[in-house]
Amino acid sequence: MSSINQFIIIIILFSLGPAGSNSEGINHVKNTLLFDVLNNDKVIGSLKATKTISDSKVHYQSITTINTRVIKEIDINYLYNVTYENNKLKRANVRINVNDKPYVDILTNWEIYYYQISKNNINELVVEEDINYATILLYFDEPIHIERCYSEQDGSFNSIIPLGNHTYKKINAKNHENIYHYKNGFLKKAEIDGGLVKFDIVAQK
């Protein structure tokens, strides 16, 4: 696997840190979160995520733009759209573009009795259990009493281990460990070990 492909796989989209919120009616509330992505204390990207609550439905959208150099200069753009209803995942779509070209399109869709997971419009996996906590929620809700989360990007479940002082370790399917630090229920910083490159994700003030 090339260095660029490894780099793309290890980056996780972060929709992070409280940057502001607004209410649009009693049953419609929107919260916007912003973070910086840093490599060796240098900002290489930005993250913007929104959480919109409308009655029993919650829609999450996360947009990430990263520009860095691994062998050569690359631009990576992530778009997450995740929908919950009655605290259950209904649909999650992850699209990744590299240098303005489509790289991957991953869909998790609830099909009445199971989740169908497809990659680039090809069915690959089936998950039969309910999904209540997916990765994108890590950036809006501290994972208190949560032991694992669903990865919308690869269709696997990651382990979550509390470390104390509102800090948590997440171990993904490749056994990479990421550390998340929370304050007042919101993610303030994340230390990401992607194997090839390490990142800090820091909330904008």
Summary of the structure (lengths in Angstrom):
residues: 205
radius of gyration: 16.4
end to end distance: 37.5
largest distance: 50.4
contacts: 632
relative contact order: 0.18
helix: 6%
strand: 63%
